């Protein structure tokens, strides 16, 4: 559960593969069903949403739910995803930290922001 700057409450509904959005009074506003089953959501100071999807994918969205970018590739190499991402966080430099909770061992991956 996260609250954006517009006081929209975003709730990850993993079982039904959606994000539900409510106002702070609990009134349903909308739902996003164009994403996979999720485990965590993070909103940074620039109103960018980071979404850790169970199906080995990370999605980055704007506040209206439009996809900015997505990635995910199964594997054990750098940047690849072994199992379901269960947590996501972004630091002050814009680097993304994603944790996985696989059946064999836990793992944290850091995706560093690169300036162009």
N, CA, C and O atoms as CSV, one atom per row, in Angstrom:
chain,resi,resn,atom,element,x,y,z
A,1,UNK,N,N,0.850,-1.178,0.000
A,1,UNK,CA,C,0.000,0.000,0.000
A,1,UNK,C,C,0.894,1.239,0.000
A,1,UNK,O,O,1.821,1.344,0.803
A,2,UNK,N,N,0.611,2.165,-0.897
A,2,UNK,CA,C,1.315,3.442,-0.942
A,2,UNK,C,C,0.297,4.556,-1.202
A,2,UNK,O,O,-0.766,4.321,-1.777
A,3,UNK,N,N,0.639,5.763,-0.772
A,3,UNK,CA,C,-0.201,6.931,-1.007
A,3,UNK,C,C,0.608,7.918,-1.840
A,3,UNK,O,O,1.733,8.264,-1.479
A,4,UNK,N,N,0.028,8.376,-2.971
A,4,UNK,CA,C,0.750,9.314,-3.826
A,4,UNK,C,C,0.505,10.754,-3.378
A,4,UNK,O,O,-0.236,10.989,-2.423
A,5,UNK,N,N,1.118,11.710,-4.057
A,5,UNK,CA,C,1.019,13.124,-3.665
A,5,UNK,C,C,-0.392,13.688,-3.823
A,5,UNK,O,O,-0.710,14.737,-3.262
A,6,UNK,N,N,-1.239,12.990,-4.588
A,6,UNK,CA,C,-2.629,13.411,-4.785
A,6,UNK,C,C,-3.582,12.717,-3.815
A,6,UNK,O,O,-4.799,12.756,-3.993
A,7,UNK,N,N,-3.018,12.084,-2.790
A,7,UNK,CA,C,-3.798,11.336,-1.790
A,7,UNK,C,C,-4.584,10.173,-2.393
A,7,UNK,O,O,-5.657,9.818,-1.904
A,8,UNK,N,N,-4.041,9.585,-3.457
A,8,UNK,CA,C,-4.598,8.340,-3.970
A,8,UNK,C,C,-3.906,7.185,-3.255
A,8,UNK,O,O,-2.680,7.152,-3.154
A,9,UNK,N,N,-4.686,6.257,-2.769
A,9,UNK,CA,C,-4.159,5.089,-2.076
A,9,UNK,C,C,-4.044,3.957,-3.096
A,9,UNK,O,O,-5.052,3.492,-3.629
A,10,UNK,N,N,-2.811,3.516,-3.366
A,10,UNK,CA,C,-2.559,2.450,-4.331
A,10,UNK,C,C,-2.354,1.151,-3.566
A,10,UNK,O,O,-1.491,1.061,-2.694
A,11,UNK,N,N,-3.146,0.160,-3.897
A,11,UNK,CA,C,-3.093,-1.129,-3.218
A,11,UNK,C,C,-2.761,-2.213,-4.232
A,11,UNK,O,O,-3.459,-2.378,-5.232
A,12,UNK,N,N,-1.691,-2.948,-3.964
A,12,UNK,CA,C,-1.295,-4.060,-4.828
A,12,UNK,C,C,-2.182,-5.261,-4.484
A,12,UNK,O,O,-2.205,-5.724,-3.344
A,13,UNK,N,N,-2.896,-5.745,-5.472
A,13,UNK,CA,C,-3.752,-6.923,-5.327
A,13,UNK,C,C,-3.116,-8.048,-6.138
A,13,UNK,O,O,-3.455,-8.265,-7.301
A,14,UNK,N,N,-2.190,-8.755,-5.502
A,14,UNK,CA,C,-1.403,-9.779,-6.188
A,14,UNK,C,C,-2.277,-10.883,-6.780
A,14,UNK,O,O,-2.080,-11.279,-7.929
A,15,UNK,N,N,-3.227,-11.376,-6.014
A,15,UNK,CA,C,-4.053,-12.500,-6.461
A,15,UNK,C,C,-4.846,-12.171,-7.718
A,15,UNK,O,O,-4.983,-13.014,-8.605
A,16,UNK,N,N,-5.363,-10.963,-7.798
A,16,UNK,CA,C,-6.191,-10.569,-8.941
A,16,UNK,C,C,-5.428,-9.789,-10.002
A,16,UNK,O,O,-6.029,-9.252,-10.933
A,17,UNK,N,N,-4.096,-9.724,-9.865
A,17,UNK,CA,C,-3.219,-9.096,-10.851
A,17,UNK,C,C,-3.669,-7.687,-11.232
A,17,UNK,O,O,-3.939,-7.388,-12.395
A,18,UNK,N,N,-3.738,-6.835,-10.209
A,18,UNK,CA,C,-4.155,-5.455,-10.452
A,18,UNK,C,C,-3.645,-4.561,-9.338
A,18,UNK,O,O,-3.225,-5.027,-8.279
A,19,UNK,N,N,-3.692,-3.260,-9.605
A,19,UNK,CA,C,-3.489,-2.247,-8.588
A,19,UNK,C,C,-4.814,-1.512,-8.477
A,19,UNK,O,O,-5.332,-0.992,-9.466
A,20,UNK,N,N,-5.357,-1.472,-7.275
A,20,UNK,CA,C,-6.591,-0.735,-7.034
A,20,UNK,C,C,-6.234,0.626,-6.453
A,20,UNK,O,O,-5.308,0.756,-5.652
A,21,UNK,N,N,-6.984,1.632,-6.871
A,21,UNK,CA,C,-6.737,2.985,-6.396
A,21,UNK,C,C,-8.007,3.498,-5.709
A,21,UNK,O,O,-9.110,3.434,-6.253
A,22,UNK,N,N,-7.803,4.009,-4.488
A,22,UNK,CA,C,-8.893,4.559,-3.694
A,22,UNK,C,C,-8.523,5.973,-3.273
A,22,UNK,O,O,-7.352,6.348,-3.321
A,23,UNK,N,N,-9.520,6.769,-2.856
A,23,UNK,CA,C,-9.197,8.036,-2.225
A,23,UNK,C,C,-8.965,7.767,-0.735
A,23,UNK,O,O,-9.127,6.636,-0.276
A,24,UNK,N,N,-8.589,8.798,0.016
A,24,UNK,CA,C,-8.264,8.576,1.429
A,24,UNK,C,C,-9.493,8.300,2.288
A,24,UNK,O,O,-9.363,7.960,3.464
A,25,UNK,N,N,-10.669,8.441,1.716
A,25,UNK,CA,C,-11.903,8.085,2.429
A,25,UNK,C,C,-12.315,6.641,2.140
A,25,UNK,O,O,-13.303,6.149,2.685
A,26,UNK,N,N,-11.547,5.968,1.277
A,26,UNK,CA,C,-11.836,4.572,0.955
A,26,UNK,C,C,-12.736,4.372,-0.244
A,26,UNK,O,O,-13.192,3.255,-0.493
A,27,UNK,N,N,-13.003,5.424,-0.990
A,27,UNK,CA,C,-13.854,5.318,-2.182
A,27,UNK,C,C,-13.020,4.846,-3.369
A,27,UNK,O,O,-11.956,5.395,-3.652
A,28,UNK,N,N,-13.515,3.830,-4.049
A,28,UNK,CA,C,-12.833,3.278,-5.213
A,28,UNK,C,C,-12.756,4.328,-6.310
A,28,UNK,O,O,-13.749,4.989,-6.614
A,29,UNK,N,N,-11.563,4.484,-6.911
A,29,UNK,CA,C,-11.358,5.433,-7.996
A,29,UNK,C,C,-11.172,4.723,-9.340
A,29,UNK,O,O,-11.848,5.035,-10.320
A,30,UNK,N,N,-10.250,3.772,-9.366
A,30,UNK,CA,C,-9.971,3.018,-10.592
A,30,UNK,C,C,-9.098,1.822,-10.258
A,30,UNK,O,O,-8.669,1.635,-9.120
A,31,UNK,N,N,-8.845,1.012,-11.287
A,31,UNK,CA,C,-7.906,-0.100,-11.134
A,31,UNK,C,C,-7.062,-0.208,-12.387
A,31,UNK,O,O,-7.505,0.120,-13.488
A,32,UNK,N,N,-5.829,-0.676,-12.198
A,32,UNK,CA,C,-4.924,-0.920,-13.311
A,32,UNK,C,C,-4.782,-2.417,-13.459
A,32,UNK,O,O,-4.326,-3.100,-12.542
A,33,UNK,N,N,-5.168,-2.924,-14.604
A,33,UNK,CA,C,-5.116,-4.370,-14.843
A,33,UNK,C,C,-4.131,-4.736,-15.954
A,33,UNK,O,O,-4.069,-5.895,-16.364
A,34,UNK,N,N,-3.374,-3.776,-16.436
A,34,UNK,CA,C,-2.447,-4.013,-17.546
A,34,UNK,C,C,-1.072,-4.488,-17.080
A,34,UNK,O,O,-0.148,-4.594,-17.886
A,35,UNK,N,N,-0.933,-4.773,-15.789
A,35,UNK,CA,C,0.338,-5.214,-15.230
A,35,UNK,C,C,0.199,-6.638,-14.713
A,35,UNK,O,O,-0.909,-7.159,-14.588
A,36,UNK,N,N,1.325,-7.257,-14.418
A,36,UNK,CA,C,1.286,-8.594,-13.851
A,36,UNK,C,C,1.038,-8.557,-12.355
A,36,UNK,O,O,0.937,-7.492,-11.746
A,37,UNK,N,N,0.943,-9.721,-11.790
A,37,UNK,CA,C,0.763,-9.880,-10.356
A,37,UNK,C,C,1.938,-9.244,-9.627
A,37,UNK,O,O,3.090,-9.547,-9.936
A,38,UNK,N,N,1.670,-8.381,-8.678
A,38,UNK,CA,C,2.735,-7.640,-8.017
A,38,UNK,C,C,2.930,-7.996,-6.563
A,38,UNK,O,O,2.053,-8.572,-5.919
A,39,UNK,N,N,4.106,-7.638,-6.054
A,39,UNK,CA,C,4.420,-7.863,-4.652
A,39,UNK,C,C,4.743,-6.589,-3.900
A,39,UNK,O,O,4.589,-6.545,-2.680
A,40,UNK,N,N,5.189,-5.547,-4.594
A,40,UNK,CA,C,5.548,-4.316,-3.909
A,40,UNK,C,C,5.470,-3.150,-4.871
A,40,UNK,O,O,5.551,-3.312,-6.088
A,41,UNK,N,N,5.310,-1.966,-4.293
A,41,UNK,CA,C,5.203,-0.745,-5.070
A,41,UNK,C,C,5.929,0.359,-4.305
A,41,UNK,O,O,5.885,0.402,-3.076
A,42,UNK,N,N,6.589,1.238,-5.029
A,42,UNK,CA,C,7.306,2.360,-4.426
A,42,UNK,C,C,7.062,3.589,-5.286
A,42,UNK,O,O,7.051,3.501,-6.514
A,43,UNK,N,N,6.863,4.744,-4.640
A,43,UNK,CA,C,6.668,6.004,-5.356
A,43,UNK,C,C,7.777,6.950,-4.920
A,43,UNK,O,O,7.926,7.227,-3.729
A,44,UNK,N,N,8.562,7.452,-5.883
A,44,UNK,CA,C,9.665,8.339,-5.515
A,44,UNK,C,C,9.201,9.796,-5.441
A,44,UNK,O,O,8.029,10.091,-5.671
A,45,UNK,N,N,10.118,10.693,-5.122
A,45,UNK,CA,C,9.815,12.109,-4.966
A,45,UNK,C,C,9.435,12.810,-6.251
A,45,UNK,O,O,8.897,13.917,-6.214
A,46,UNK,N,N,9.706,12.185,-7.396
A,46,UNK,CA,C,9.326,12.744,-8.694
A,46,UNK,C,C,8.031,12.136,-9.213
A,46,UNK,O,O,7.698,12.291,-10.388
A,47,UNK,N,N,7.297,11.443,-8.342
A,47,UNK,CA,C,6.014,10.809,-8.679
A,47,UNK,C,C,6.149,9.690,-9.701
A,47,UNK,O,O,5.242,9.458,-10.501
A,48,UNK,N,N,7.267,9.008,-9.673
A,48,UNK,CA,C,7.469,7.839,-10.523
A,48,UNK,C,C,7.182,6.604,-9.670
A,48,UNK,O,O,7.633,6.505,-8.529
A,49,UNK,N,N,6.437,5.679,-10.235
A,49,UNK,CA,C,6.032,4.459,-9.531
A,49,UNK,C,C,6.901,3.301,-10.002
A,49,UNK,O,O,7.083,3.091,-11.202
A,50,UNK,N,N,7.429,2.561,-9.050
A,50,UNK,CA,C,8.241,1.369,-9.317
A,50,UNK,C,C,7.448,0.178,-8.810
A,50,UNK,O,O,6.995,0.170,-7.666
A,51,UNK,N,N,7.278,-0.829,-9.659
A,51,UNK,CA,C,6.388,-1.950,-9.359
A,51,UNK,C,C,7.132,-3.266,-9.553
A,51,UNK,O,O,7.598,-3.565,-10.653
A,52,UNK,N,N,7.241,-4.044,-8.489
A,52,UNK,CA,C,7.909,-5.349,-8.535
A,52,UNK,C,C,6.865,-6.415,-8.842
A,52,UNK,O,O,5.979,-6.682,-8.029
A,53,UNK,N,N,6.977,-7.019,-10.018
A,53,UNK,CA,C,5.992,-8.008,-10.458
A,53,UNK,C,C,6.483,-9.429,-10.202
A,53,UNK,O,O,7.662,-9.737,-10.378
A,54,UNK,N,N,5.571,-10.275,-9.790
A,54,UNK,CA,C,5.896,-11.672,-9.479
A,54,UNK,C,C,6.487,-12.425,-10.660
A,54,UNK,O,O,7.286,-13.342,-10.475
A,55,UNK,N,N,6.109,-12.054,-11.841
A,55,UNK,CA,C,6.540,-12.789,-13.033
A,55,UNK,C,C,7.874,-12.287,-13.566
A,55,UNK,O,O,8.069,-12.149,-14.773
A,56,UNK,N,N,8.795,-12.015,-12.630
A,56,UNK,CA,C,10.169,-11.650,-12.982
A,56,UNK,C,C,10.256,-10.398,-13.848
A,56,UNK,O,O,10.949,-10.370,-14.865
A,57,UNK,N,N,9.528,-9.353,-13.413
A,57,UNK,CA,C,9.554,-8.110,-14.182
A,57,UNK,C,C,9.454,-6.920,-13.236
A,57,UNK,O,O,8.821,-6.991,-12.183
A,58,UNK,N,N,10.089,-5.837,-13.634
A,58,UNK,CA,C,9.965,-4.555,-12.964
A,58,UNK,C,C,9.319,-3.601,-13.954
A,58,UNK,O,O,9.733,-3.508,-15.110
A,59,UNK,N,N,8.296,-2.892,-13.485
A,59,UNK,CA,C,7.641,-1.885,-14.312
A,59,UNK,C,C,7.810,-0.527,-13.650
A,59,UNK,O,O,7.733,-0.401,-12.428
A,60,UNK,N,N,8.042,0.483,-14.474
A,60,UNK,CA,C,8.119,1.858,-14.002
A,60,UNK,C,C,6.987,2.618,-14.680
A,60,UNK,O,O,6.833,2.563,-15.900
A,61,UNK,N,N,6.191,3.334,-13.873
A,61,UNK,CA,C,4.962,3.963,-14.341
A,61,UNK,C,C,4.907,5.422,-13.919
A,61,UNK,O,O,5.638,5.848,-13.025
A,62,UNK,N,N,4.032,6.184,-14.570
A,62,UNK,CA,C,3.737,7.518,-14.064
A,62,UNK,C,C,2.473,7.435,-13.208
A,62,UNK,O,O,1.902,6.355,-13.058
A,63,UNK,N,N,2.031,8.559,-12.647
A,63,UNK,CA,C,0.912,8.538,-11.709
A,63,UNK,C,C,-0.435,8.159,-12.324
A,63,UNK,O,O,-1.366,7.822,-11.593
A,64,UNK,N,N,-0.557,8.206,-13.635
A,64,UNK,CA,C,-1.818,7.764,-14.232
A,64,UNK,C,C,-1.771,6.296,-14.656
A,64,UNK,O,O,-2.714,5.793,-15.267
A,65,UNK,N,N,-0.673,5.613,-14.332
A,65,UNK,CA,C,-0.559,4.181,-14.616
A,65,UNK,C,C,0.061,3.852,-15.959
A,65,UNK,O,O,0.215,2.678,-16.298
A,66,UNK,N,N,0.419,4.872,-16.731
A,66,UNK,CA,C,1.060,4.605,-18.018
A,66,UNK,C,C,2.466,4.072,-17.797
A,66,UNK,O,O,3.199,4.555,-16.934
A,67,UNK,N,N,2.833,3.072,-18.588
A,67,UNK,CA,C,4.139,2.444,-18.458
A,67,UNK,C,C,5.210,3.329,-19.080
A,67,UNK,O,O,5.106,3.728,-20.240
A,68,UNK,N,N,6.242,3.632,-18.291
A,68,UNK,CA,C,7.410,4.354,-18.787
A,68,UNK,C,C,8.399,3.344,-19.368
A,68,UNK,O,O,8.924,3.538,-20.464
A,69,UNK,N,N,8.643,2.278,-18.633
A,69,UNK,CA,C,9.510,1.202,-19.100
A,69,UNK,C,C,9.260,-0.053,-18.271
A,69,UNK,O,O,8.699,0.010,-17.177
A,70,UNK,N,N,9.681,-1.182,-18.804
A,70,UNK,CA,C,9.592,-2.470,-18.114
A,70,UNK,C,C,10.800,-3.297,-18.502
A,70,UNK,O,O,11.328,-3.159,-19.605
A,71,UNK,N,N,11.234,-4.156,-17.599
A,71,UNK,CA,C,12.266,-5.120,-17.942
A,71,UNK,C,C,12.179,-6.312,-17.021
A,71,UNK,O,O,11.592,-6.252,-15.940
A,72,UNK,N,N,12.766,-7.373,-17.466
A,72,UNK,CA,C,12.849,-8.585,-16.671
A,72,UNK,C,C,13.282,-9.743,-17.546
A,72,UNK,O,O,12.716,-9.994,-18.610
A,73,UNK,N,N,14.288,-10.433,-17.076
A,73,UNK,CA,C,14.801,-11.579,-17.803
A,73,UNK,C,C,15.200,-12.626,-16.770
A,73,UNK,O,O,15.941,-12.337,-15.830
A,74,UNK,N,N,14.706,-13.826,-16.954
A,74,UNK,CA,C,15.026,-14.889,-16.020
A,74,UNK,C,C,16.475,-15.313,-16.167
A,74,UNK,O,O,16.980,-15.462,-17.279
A,75,UNK,N,N,17.133,-15.504,-15.046
A,75,UNK,CA,C,18.507,-15.958,-15.048
A,75,UNK,C,C,19.206,-15.593,-13.758
A,75,UNK,O,O,18.624,-14.956,-12.879
A,76,UNK,N,N,20.456,-16.000,-13.650
A,76,UNK,CA,C,21.223,-15.737,-12.435
A,76,UNK,C,C,22.313,-14.698,-12.635
A,76,UNK,O,O,23.038,-14.373,-11.695
A,77,UNK,N,N,22.437,-14.178,-13.833
A,77,UNK,CA,C,23.482,-13.201,-14.133
A,77,UNK,C,C,23.131,-11.806,-13.649
A,77,UNK,O,O,22.030,-11.574,-13.150
A,78,UNK,N,N,24.071,-10.875,-13.797
A,78,UNK,CA,C,23.831,-9.492,-13.388
A,78,UNK,C,C,22.593,-8.912,-14.076
A,78,UNK,O,O,22.454,-8.987,-15.297
A,79,UNK,N,N,21.706,-8.339,-13.281
A,79,UNK,CA,C,20.492,-7.729,-13.815
A,79,UNK,C,C,19.366,-8.688,-14.108
A,79,UNK,O,O,18.243,-8.255,-14.364
A,80,UNK,N,N,19.633,-9.981,-14.079
A,80,UNK,CA,C,18.587,-10.962,-14.335
A,80,UNK,C,C,17.849,-11.294,-13.036
A,80,UNK,O,O,18.330,-10.994,-11.943
A,81,UNK,N,N,16.695,-11.907,-13.170
A,81,UNK,CA,C,15.838,-12.187,-12.022
A,81,UNK,C,C,15.687,-13.696,-11.870
A,81,UNK,O,O,15.247,-14.383,-12.792
A,82,UNK,N,N,16.054,-14.197,-10.703
A,82,UNK,CA,C,15.986,-15.633,-10.426
A,82,UNK,C,C,14.557,-16.052,-10.121
A,82,UNK,O,O,14.060,-17.035,-10.672
A,83,UNK,N,N,13.900,-15.308,-9.244
A,83,UNK,CA,C,12.553,-15.663,-8.815
A,83,UNK,C,C,11.737,-14.387,-8.630
A,83,UNK,O,O,12.121,-13.326,-9.121
A,84,UNK,N,N,10.640,-14.487,-7.941
A,84,UNK,CA,C,9.695,-13.386,-7.834
A,84,UNK,C,C,10.244,-12.195,-7.046
A,84,UNK,O,O,10.607,-12.343,-5.879
A,85,UNK,N,N,10.309,-11.011,-7.674
A,85,UNK,CA,C,10.645,-9.805,-6.920
A,85,UNK,C,C,9.588,-9.557,-5.842
A,85,UNK,O,O,8.391,-9.533,-6.126
A,86,UNK,N,N,10.048,-9.374,-4.607
A,86,UNK,CA,C,9.115,-9.169,-3.498
A,86,UNK,C,C,9.237,-7.798,-2.856
A,86,UNK,O,O,8.393,-7.428,-2.041
A,87,UNK,N,N,10.249,-7.050,-3.196
A,87,UNK,CA,C,10.411,-5.725,-2.638
A,87,UNK,C,C,11.137,-4.835,-3.610
A,87,UNK,O,O,11.960,-5.298,-4.400
A,88,UNK,N,N,10.828,-3.536,-3.551
A,88,UNK,CA,C,11.491,-2.598,-4.440
A,88,UNK,C,C,11.615,-1.258,-3.721
A,88,UNK,O,O,10.698,-0.834,-3.019
A,89,UNK,N,N,12.762,-0.593,-3.902
A,89,UNK,CA,C,13.054,0.679,-3.264
A,89,UNK,C,C,13.992,1.467,-4.165
A,89,UNK,O,O,14.735,0.882,-4.953
A,90,UNK,N,N,13.963,2.779,-4.056
A,90,UNK,CA,C,14.815,3.649,-4.860
A,90,UNK,C,C,15.522,4.617,-3.922
A,90,UNK,O,O,14.895,5.215,-3.049
A,91,UNK,N,N,16.834,4.769,-4.107
A,91,UNK,CA,C,17.586,5.683,-3.239
A,91,UNK,C,C,17.608,7.096,-3.820
A,91,UNK,O,O,17.006,7.359,-4.860
A,92,UNK,N,N,18.306,7.994,-3.138
A,92,UNK,CA,C,18.329,9.406,-3.529
A,92,UNK,C,C,19.029,9.654,-4.868
A,92,UNK,O,O,18.834,10.711,-5.468
A,93,UNK,N,N,19.834,8.713,-5.345
A,93,UNK,CA,C,20.507,8.832,-6.646
A,93,UNK,C,C,19.659,8.254,-7.788
A,93,UNK,O,O,20.014,8.396,-8.958
A,94,UNK,N,N,18.542,7.606,-7.448
A,94,UNK,CA,C,17.710,6.981,-8.465
A,94,UNK,C,C,18.073,5.532,-8.735
A,94,UNK,O,O,17.533,4.925,-9.660
A,95,UNK,N,N,18.983,4.960,-7.939
A,95,UNK,CA,C,19.309,3.538,-8.070
A,95,UNK,C,C,18.165,2.716,-7.491
A,95,UNK,O,O,17.582,3.073,-6.468
A,96,UNK,N,N,17.857,1.625,-8.154
A,96,UNK,CA,C,16.736,0.770,-7.756
A,96,UNK,C,C,17.273,-0.467,-7.054
A,96,UNK,O,O,18.227,-1.091,-7.519
A,97,UNK,N,N,16.664,-0.812,-5.944
A,97,UNK,CA,C,16.998,-2.024,-5.201
A,97,UNK,C,C,15.791,-2.942,-5.248
A,97,UNK,O,O,14.689,-2.555,-4.860
A,98,UNK,N,N,16.006,-4.166,-5.727
A,98,UNK,CA,C,14.931,-5.138,-5.847
A,98,UNK,C,C,15.343,-6.394,-5.090
A,98,UNK,O,O,16.428,-6.931,-5.314
A,99,UNK,N,N,14.482,-6.855,-4.202
A,99,UNK,CA,C,14.806,-8.089,-3.486
A,99,UNK,C,C,13.911,-9.213,-3.988
A,99,UNK,O,O,12.740,-9.017,-4.312
A,100,UNK,N,N,14.507,-10.386,-4.039
A,100,UNK,CA,C,13.802,-11.586,-4.462
A,100,UNK,C,C,13.723,-12.546,-3.281
A,100,UNK,O,O,14.596,-12.560,-2.412
A,101,UNK,N,N,12.689,-13.326,-3.266
A,101,UNK,CA,C,12.528,-14.343,-2.240
A,101,UNK,C,C,12.366,-15.685,-2.957
A,101,UNK,O,O,11.271,-16.243,-3.029
A,102,UNK,N,N,13.487,-16.185,-3.485
A,102,UNK,CA,C,13.400,-17.462,-4.204
A,102,UNK,C,C,13.339,-18.640,-3.234
A,102,UNK,O,O,13.506,-18.487,-2.024
A,103,UNK,N,N,13.100,-19.796,-3.795
A,103,UNK,CA,C,12.998,-21.000,-2.981
A,103,UNK,C,C,14.349,-21.437,-2.432
A,103,UNK,O,O,14.404,-22.116,-1.407
A,104,UNK,N,N,15.435,-21.063,-3.091
A,104,UNK,CA,C,16.751,-21.538,-2.661
A,104,UNK,C,C,17.501,-20.542,-1.781
A,104,UNK,O,O,18.134,-20.947,-0.806
A,105,UNK,N,N,17.447,-19.264,-2.098
A,105,UNK,CA,C,18.110,-18.247,-1.278
A,105,UNK,C,C,17.540,-16.876,-1.606
A,105,UNK,O,O,16.967,-16.664,-2.674
A,106,UNK,N,N,17.708,-15.955,-0.674
A,106,UNK,CA,C,17.258,-14.589,-0.900
A,106,UNK,C,C,18.346,-13.820,-1.635
A,106,UNK,O,O,19.525,-14.167,-1.562
A,107,UNK,N,N,17.931,-12.755,-2.355
A,107,UNK,CA,C,18.891,-12.006,-3.146
A,107,UNK,C,C,18.400,-10.577,-3.317
A,107,UNK,O,O,17.205,-10.330,-3.478
A,108,UNK,N,N,19.345,-9.637,-3.280
A,108,UNK,CA,C,19.039,-8.228,-3.561
A,108,UNK,C,C,19.849,-7.821,-4.792
A,108,UNK,O,O,21.047,-8.088,-4.881
A,109,UNK,N,N,19.175,-7.175,-5.733
A,109,UNK,CA,C,19.824,-6.680,-6.939
A,109,UNK,C,C,19.733,-5.161,-6.957
A,109,UNK,O,O,18.681,-4.584,-6.680
A,110,UNK,N,N,20.845,-4.526,-7.285
A,110,UNK,CA,C,20.875,-3.068,-7.416
A,110,UNK,C,C,21.004,-2.728,-8.893
A,110,UNK,O,O,21.910,-3.201,-9.579
A,111,UNK,N,N,20.089,-1.906,-9.363
A,111,UNK,CA,C,20.136,-1.393,-10.733
A,111,UNK,C,C,20.582,0.068,-10.617
A,111,UNK,O,O,19.845,0.903,-10.093
A,112,UNK,N,N,21.773,0.372,-11.100
A,112,UNK,CA,C,22.307,1.723,-10.975
A,112,UNK,C,C,21.820,2.616,-12.095
A,112,UNK,O,O,21.827,2.230,-13.264
A,113,UNK,N,N,21.396,3.815,-11.728
A,113,UNK,CA,C,20.983,4.807,-12.710
A,113,UNK,C,C,22.208,5.326,-13.430
A,113,UNK,O,O,23.217,5.652,-12.804
A,114,UNK,N,N,22.120,5.403,-14.737
A,114,UNK,CA,C,23.246,5.869,-15.547
A,114,UNK,C,C,22.834,7.183,-16.198
A,114,UNK,O,O,21.765,7.273,-16.801
A,115,UNK,N,N,23.675,8.190,-16.077
A,115,UNK,CA,C,23.398,9.486,-16.724
A,115,UNK,C,C,23.762,9.383,-18.193
A,115,UNK,O,O,24.768,8.772,-18.554
A,116,UNK,N,N,22.947,9.977,-19.028
A,116,UNK,CA,C,23.207,9.944,-20.464
A,116,UNK,C,C,23.870,11.208,-20.929
A,116,UNK,O,O,24.163,11.351,-22.116
